Amino acid sequence: QEQLVESGGGLVQPGGSLRLSCVGSGITLSNYVMNWYRQAPGKERELVAGISSETRYADSVTGRFTISRDDAKNIVYLQMNNVKPEDAAVYYCSARGHFRLYWGQGTQVTVSS
């Protein structure tokens, strides 16, 4: 079964750190452009970070978040540092190829002191 599975979400204090993981099952992630999106209640889903031959970030997370991939483990990570209350959302990873687009089920990030 082809799927993406996110993990690593949870409760984090403002200023804290969290690392999200996206594991590919039946999907070789190195063959895809990998992106992390997030969606907060009442807001549209927004692109947070992406990785292909290079990385790109939303302005709101630049300097705080880092996307990386471990092709040997078939995992893509999102390291979140100096987390802010406005980072609270459900985070989704996606794998975009020429003909296919996969989404994970999402992992919740809650920011609270």
C-alpha positions in Angstrom: 0.0 0.0 0.0 1.4 3.4 -1.0 1.2 5.9 1.8 2.9 8.6 3.7 2.8 8.5 7.5 3.6 11.5 9.6 4.7 11.4 13.2 6.4 13.6 15.8 3.6 16.1 16.5 2.5 17.0 20.0 2.6 19.7 22.5 5.5 22.2 22.5 6.1 25.3 24.5 6.7 28.6 22.7 10.4 28.8 21.9 10.7 25.0 22.0 11.6 22.5 19.3 9.9 19.6 17.6 10.9 17.3 14.8 8.3 15.9 12.4 8.9 12.8 10.4 7.3 11.6 7.2 7.9 8.0 6.2 7.1 6.6 2.8 5.5 3.2 2.6 5.5 1.7 -0.9 6.8 5.1 -2.1 10.4 5.9 -2.8 10.5 9.5 -1.5 13.7 10.3 -3.3 11.7 10.2 -6.5 9.4 12.9 -5.4 9.4 16.6 -4.5 8.6 16.5 -0.8 6.7 19.2 0.9 5.4 20.0 4.3 2.1 21.9 4.6 0.1 23.0 7.6 -3.5 23.9 8.2 -4.7 25.8 11.2 -8.4 25.9 12.2 -10.3 28.2 9.9 -7.3 28.8 7.6 -6.3 27.4 4.3 -3.6 24.8 4.0 -0.3 26.5 3.4 3.1 25.4 2.1 5.7 25.4 4.9 8.8 23.9 3.3 9.8 21.8 0.3 12.8 19.8 -0.8 13.9 18.6 -4.2 17.4 19.5 -5.5 17.1 22.5 -3.2 15.0 23.6 -0.2 12.5 26.3 0.1 10.6 27.8 3.0 7.7 30.0 3.7 8.8 33.4 4.9 7.1 32.8 8.3 9.4 29.8 9.1 12.6 30.8 7.4 15.5 30.6 9.8 13.5 28.5 12.3 12.4 25.4 10.4 14.6 23.0 8.4 13.5 20.4 6.0 15.7 17.4 5.3 15.6 13.9 3.9 17.2 10.6 4.6 16.9 8.6 1.5 18.4 5.5 3.0 15.6 5.5 5.6 13.0 6.9 3.1 12.1 9.6 5.6 11.7 13.4 5.3 12.0 15.5 8.4 10.8 18.9 9.4 12.9 20.3 12.3 11.0 23.1 14.0 12.9 25.4 16.3 11.9 28.5 18.2 8.3 27.4 17.7 5.7 30.2 17.9 2.0 30.1 18.9 1.1 30.8 15.2 2.9 27.5 14.2 0.1 25.5 15.8 -1.6 23.5 13.1 -2.0 20.1 11.6 1.1 19.4 9.5 0.9 17.3 6.4 3.6 15.9 4.2 3.1 15.4 0.5 5.0 13.7 -2.3 4.6 15.2 -5.7 5.7 13.4 -8.8 5.0 13.8 -12.5 1.8 11.8 -12.3 1.1 11.2 -8.7 0.5 13.3 -5.6 0.4 11.6 -2.2 -0.7 13.1 1.1 -0.2 11.9 4.6 -2.9 11.9 7.3 -1.4 14.8 9.2 0.1 15.2 12.6 -1.1 17.8 15.1 1.3 20.4 16.5 0.0 22.3 19.6 1.9 25.3 20.9 1.2 26.2 24.5 2.9 27.2 27.7 
